[in-house]
Amino acid sequence: MHPRLTETRWTDPRLAAAYATRLDLLDRDTAWPALTPLLTNPEPRHGLGRPDAVLLELGSGPGHYAGHLAEHHWTATHAVDISPAIHRHGAATIRDAWIHRTLPQRDGTLPLRRCQCTAALAHLLLCHIEQPAHILALLTEARRVLRPRSPLALIEPGDLGRDFQLLRYGDPDATAEPRPGEPYPVDYTLPDASRLRTTAYRHSPGLLADLLARAGFHLDEIRPLRPPSGGASPFTLWTAHAD
Ligand SMILES: C[S@@+](CC[C@H](N)C(=O)[O-])C[C@H]1O[C@@H](n2cnc3c(N)ncnc32)[C@H](O)[C@@H]1O
């Protein structure tokens, strides 16, 4: 086990302030173009005041992707995050009436109705949650608020032990990949080129597949995403749909 890793406290205002500025070009170039066709309406109507798709985003962070979807894809997002401090940063910098910033309720449920959403997403969230029971609870809530057959997309870390300039997965000195359940560092690059260290946990593909099935999802595909310039894969895209 990594000697210096403790659970990341996402509600810490200093951590939230730093995370809100992280450089996310890799997400924009690699993850977003793969996600958008899965999550948005293929036949947009652009009705005045009415979004074409209503997304649930778990672990939305400040809401950069939600802002992009509102601006370019006529999509509203219920942007769920446990960190009030991260929501505050998002609200100050990314203002859009179609980003509904949401905190989970005290019992972990979401203040959303059944079948309210047309698609769901979690981008670099599940890897930061240690307990499989917590992942299952989140996925079960996602299933509840999704309409039947709606898509769910998960972005999880790609090749561990790699440095992708803007994202580093794993300790550069590590000699082996973490074992299932073991923590490892994920470093996000900030504008001054420093790295913000956070803790992630290795979940085996079998465990995530099992949790998806138990929450009421049918797994469609697990696909490594490569940057347009090629090379190693910084992200893995999981696609599933609500049963
Ligand atoms: C690595 S960040 C990803 C943020 C955003 N999706 C992005 O790609 O920039 C993880 C986010 O998940 C949030 N988070 C952590 N645990 C959570 C939970 N159990 N439920 C909802 N959000 C959570 C954190 O506050 C943080 O904003």
The ligand as a Tripos MOL2 file, in Angstrom:
@<TRIPOS>MOLECULE
LIG
   27    29     1     0     0
SMALL
NO_CHARGES

@<TRIPOS>ATOM
      1 C1        -11.6830   14.0420  -10.0260 C.3       1 LIG1
      2 S1        -13.0460   15.0490   -9.7570 S.3       1 LIG1
      3 C2        -13.9020   14.9330  -11.3400 C.3       1 LIG1
      4 C3        -14.7050   16.1730  -11.6220 C.3       1 LIG1
      5 C4        -15.2370   16.2740  -13.0540 C.3       1 LIG1
      6 N1        -16.0570   15.1390  -13.4010 N.3       1 LIG1
      7 C5        -14.0730   16.4140  -13.9920 C.2       1 LIG1
      8 O1        -13.8640   15.4890  -14.7830 O.co2     1 LIG1
      9 O2        -13.3570   17.4120  -13.9060 O.co2     1 LIG1
     10 C6        -14.0900   14.1030   -8.7230 C.3       1 LIG1
     11 C7        -15.3130   14.9050   -8.2750 C.3       1 LIG1
     12 O3        -16.2290   14.0170   -7.6480 O.3       1 LIG1
     13 C8        -16.7370   14.6150   -6.4740 C.3       1 LIG1
     14 N2        -17.1320   13.5070   -5.5870 N.ar      1 LIG1
     15 C9        -16.3420   12.6980   -4.8520 C.ar      1 LIG1
     16 N3        -17.0790   11.7660   -4.2300 N.ar      1 LIG1
     17 C10       -18.3740   11.9730   -4.5950 C.ar      1 LIG1
     18 C11       -19.6040   11.3480   -4.2870 C.ar      1 LIG1
     19 N4        -19.6570   10.2990   -3.4690 N.pl3     1 LIG1
     20 N5        -20.7390   11.8220   -4.8460 N.ar      1 LIG1
     21 C12       -20.6920   12.9050   -5.6740 C.ar      1 LIG1
     22 N6        -19.5490   13.5550   -5.9970 N.ar      1 LIG1
     23 C13       -18.4020   13.0910   -5.4690 C.ar      1 LIG1
     24 C14       -15.6160   15.4750   -5.9500 C.3       1 LIG1
     25 O4        -16.0710   16.5150   -5.1110 O.3       1 LIG1
     26 C15       -14.9930   15.9860   -7.2600 C.3       1 LIG1
     27 O5        -15.5740   17.2050   -7.6710 O.3       1 LIG1
@<TRIPOS>BOND
     1     1     2 1
     2     2     3 1
     3     2    10 1
     4     3     4 1
     5     4     5 1
     6     5     6 1
     7     5     7 1
     8     7     8 2
     9     7     9 1
    10    10    11 1
    11    11    12 1
    12    11    26 1
    13    12    13 1
    14    13    14 1
    15    13    24 1
    16    14    15 ar
    17    14    23 ar
    18    15    16 ar
    19    16    17 ar
    20    17    18 ar
    21    17    23 ar
    22    18    19 1
    23    18    20 ar
    24    20    21 ar
    25    21    22 ar
    26    22    23 ar
    27    24    25 1
    28    24    26 1
    29    26    27 1
@<TRIPOS>SUBSTRUCTURE
     1 LIG1         1 GROUP 0 **** ****
